[in-house]
Amino acid sequence: MNTLTFTLIQTNLFWENKAANIQMLEEKINNIQPKTEVVVLPEMFSTGFSMQPEQFAESMNGSTLQWMQKIAFEKKTILTGSLMIEENGNYYNRLIWMLPNKQFGYYDKRHCFAFAKENEHYTAGNKRLIASVNGWKINVQICYDLRFPVWARQTMNNNTAEYDVLIYVANWPQRRSYAWKTLLTARAIENQCYVIGVNRIGDDGNKIYHSGDSMVINALGEILYHKENEEDVFTITLQKNELQEIRNKFPFLADADSFKIE
């Protein structure tokens, strides 16, 4: 399919209040128009970026995952965002890629944010998730992963790029928003892909302010959408032929260095 439609939900979050966040997000999703194929929520959308997984983490059969299954099924859309998950005695900042048929994939954040001691509470993942939707390939990552370009780097297979869209879900503070905007743009240019960054707004429970700055960027680094300092629900349709035209005109990926991540 030549097009794929995404809806970005940039919102304030109720600190460590799952019920309030789920109710708020469901209301926003119910009001999405027109029909969308992928709905993207921020990082830790049910709690905010909390370091209390012992209190708030759920199992993979928990109420938040069940809610995601319900919403994806009812709205016939893919729903994605990260939340706290407990599994085998470990805690993960885990992104769920929920399909309309209630099946799902997941990605565990690889780069835990040691500056906020995330690494002391959560276990890092070691596998990427690249989802397939109607002929599009989508790489999903979480917040701090953005600072590590090798983890997102495209590889070529028979002259075909590994993915077409790179998504970051985040709780990225306003005090480092310049880095957020710059690195999102860099990832789009260097990987010749669309980049979608979905961030929260507002103060969290530690009085850290988030300006949002959610963005959609094309493979040339051109900004197709940017919103700061206010809540927004934004729907955009991306064009596969425009992406391919850029890659054909500027075949830079063919010259990339080979590498292996240990």
N, C-alpha and C positions, 0 to 999 in steps of 0.2 A: 504494500500500500504506500502511495506517495506521501500521504499526510498522517500526522499523529497529533492528537490534541491533548494538551496538559492543562491542569488547573493547579495553580500555586496558592496555598493558603498561608498568608503571613498574618500572624495573630499574636496577641498577648496570651500568656498562659497563666493559669491559676497555680500558684506554687504548691506542689505536692498534694494536689487535690484532683484525683482521678475523675471522680464523678462530675465535677464542674467542667473539667476540660472536655470530657467525652460529650457532655450535653452541648457545650458551646460549639464544638467541632461538628457535631451532627447537624445542628441548625445551619451552620455555614454550608455544609455539603448539600443539605436539602435544597438550598437556594441557588445552587450552581446552575447557570444557564449560559450557553446551550449545552447539549450533551458533551461530556468529556470522556476521554479514554483512560487517563491516568490522573489521579488526584495525589498531590504531594504535600505532606504535612511536615512540620519542623522536627528536629531532633528531640527525643524524649517528650513527645507531644502530650503525654498524659500526666506528666509531673513537673516539667522543667528540668534543667540540668542539675539534678540532685545527686549528692554523694551518700545517699541513704538507701542503697538497694536492699539492705537487710530488712528494711521496713516496707518498701514499696515494690520490689521486684515481684514478677508473676511467673508462673510456669507457662509453657507453650500451650496449655489448655486454659489459661486464665481468662478473666472477663474482658480484658482489653483486646486480646486476640479474637475472642468470640465476637466482640463488637465490630472489629475490622471485617470479619467474615460476613456478618450481617449486612454491613453497609455496602461492601463490594458486590454481594449477591443482589441486594435490592436495587442498587443504582446501576448494575451491570457495568462496573468500572473497576480498574485496578486502583488499589489504595496502598500508599506507602508512607512510611515514617518510622522513626525508631522509638524504642521504649526499653525499660529495664526488664531483663529476663534472668531468671534463676534456672540453672540446669546443672545437674550433677555436682551440686555444691559450689558452683562458680556463678558469678554475676557477669552479664554481658550488656553492653549498649548495642542492642540488636535492631537492625532495620528489617522490617517485614515487607515483603513484596506480595501483597494479597490479591489473588485473582478473583474474578466474578464467580468462578465455580467452587470457591472456598478453599482451593489449594493455594499453597504459598511457597515462596523461597525466602531465604533470609541471608543477611550479611552482618557479621560482627565487626564492629569498629576496630580497625587494626592499630591505629595510633591513639592510644589513650592520652589524655591531656594532663601530663604530669604537673604542669604549672598549677592546676587546680586539684592535684592529687587523685585524678581519675584512675590512674594506674594502680593506686592502692586499694581501690574498691572494685574494679572491673577487670576481667580477663580479656586480653587482646585477641582478636581474630587473626587468621592467617590465610583466608581464602577470599578471593573476589567473587562477586556475583554479577554476571552479565545476563540480563533478562532479554527474552525475545518477545516482541509484540508486533504482529502484523508486518513482519519483514524488517522491522527495526531492531537494533541491538542497543541495550541500555545498560550502562555501568552505573551502579549505585554506591555511594560512599557517604561518610559521616564527618562533618565539621572539620576537626583537626587534621583529618586525612588530607585536606586541601593543601596543607603546607609541604606535602611530600610527593613531588611530581612523578617519581619513578613508579609509585603505586598505581597511578592512573595512566601511565604511558601506554599509548597504542602499540600494538604489534600488528604486522601485516601477515596475512595468510593467503597465498595465491593472488597477490595484488589487491586483497580486500581488507579494509580496516576492520579491526576487532569489534568496534562499537561506533554508534552514531550519536548517542546522547550520553552525557556524563552528568549525573545528578548528585548534588551535595545537600543534605538536610542538616540544619545547624541550630545551635544556640551561640552565636558568635557576637561578642560584646561590641558596642559602638566604639569603644576606645581603640579598637583595632580594625575598624571598618575599612580603612584605606587598604590594609593588607587583604581583607576579604575580597573587595572589589577588584583589586589588582590581580590576585591569584586566580580568581574565577576567569578573568579575561585571558590570563596566560594559559590556563589549562585548555581553553577553547582554541586558541591560536596554535599551540604546540601539538595538540592532538587532532586538529582539523575536525572538530565535532561541535555540535550544540552543547552548551553548558547551561544547566538550570541550578541555581542556588536558592534554597528556601530557608529563610531565617525567621526567628521570632522577633517580636518587639516587646518593649516595656521592661520594667525592673523585675529581676528575679528575687528569690528569697534572701539573697546576699546583697541586695541593693545595687546590683550590677545592671546597668542600662543596656538595652539592645535596640538598635535603630532599624532592624530589619534589613534593608538594602537587598531584598530578594531580587534576583536578576535572571534574565534569559539572554544568552549571548550566542551569536552565530560563529561559524568556523573562521571568519576573518577578524573576530574580536569586536564586531559591531554589536552594540547593546540594543536588543529588541524590547526589553522591559526592565524597568528599575523603579522600585518604590521604597521610600525611607520614612521612618517616624510615624507611620500610620498603618492600621490594619487594612488588609486588602485581600480580595479573592479574585485572582486574575486568570483568565483562560486564554491560551494561545495555541494556534495550530502551526506546527513546524512542517517544512516542505523538504522531502527527501531529494527531489531533483535539484533544488538549490544547493543542498549540501554536496551532492555529487558533482555539480558543475564546478564548485570551488576546488574539490579534490582533483578533478580532471585538469583544470587550468593550472593549478599549483600542486604538482605531485610530490610534495616535500616528504611525505611519509615514507616513500620508497627509499629515501636516503638516510633514514634513521639508523642509529647504532643498535646493534643487537645487545641484549643483556639478559641476565637471569636474576630473579629475586630469591634470595635464600630464606 
